[in-house]
Amino acid sequence: MRFTVIPVDSLVVVDGVPAFGVDISGIDPTIHAVQWDGARGEIEYLPDPDTGDRRPNFCIVDETPYLIYVERHAAKIAEQAALAAQPQE
């Protein structure tokens, strides 16, 4: 499984399937994106608001802390599918 979390857009993409409006609460507010390629990943940080400096990307080898956002992605996709399946008047 591959995934990307972009907090500023409330966007989570899992295996190429995007979901906007995902609850991103709980993620470090300095994170611009978390990317996981199935075996390892990387955290990209936002620039410092005072200096504009950006911390170097941080390599991760455990996706566990970010799987909550994958679960929330699945819930959002299911919610959107249920809404789409409702009869329109």
Residue pairs with C-beta under 8 A, 6 or more apart in sequence:
1 14
1 15
1 36
1 38
1 70
2 14
2 15
2 16
2 36
2 37
2 38
3 12
3 13
3 14
3 15
3 34
3 35
3 36
3 63
3 66
3 69
3 70
3 73
4 11
4 12
4 13
4 33
4 34
4 35
4 36
5 11
5 12
5 24
5 27
5 31
5 33
5 34
5 66
5 69
6 12
6 32
6 33
7 24
7 27
7 29
7 31
7 32
7 33
8 32
8 46
9 20
10 20
10 21
10 22
10 23
10 24
11 18
11 19
11 20
11 22
12 18
12 19
12 22
12 24
12 69
12 70
12 72
12 73
12 76
13 19
13 73
14 70
14 73
14 74
17 73
17 77
19 73
19 76
19 77
19 80
20 76
21 76
22 69
22 72
22 73
22 76
23 72
24 69
26 68
27 34
27 69
30 45
30 46
30 55
31 43
31 44
31 45
31 46
32 44
32 45
32 46
33 43
33 44
34 41
34 42
34 43
34 44
34 60
34 66
34 69
35 41
35 42
35 44
36 60
36 63
36 66
40 59
40 60
40 61
41 59
41 60
41 61
41 63
41 66
42 57
42 58
42 59
42 60
43 57
43 58
43 60
44 57
45 54
45 55
45 57
45 58
46 54
47 53
47 54
48 54
48 55
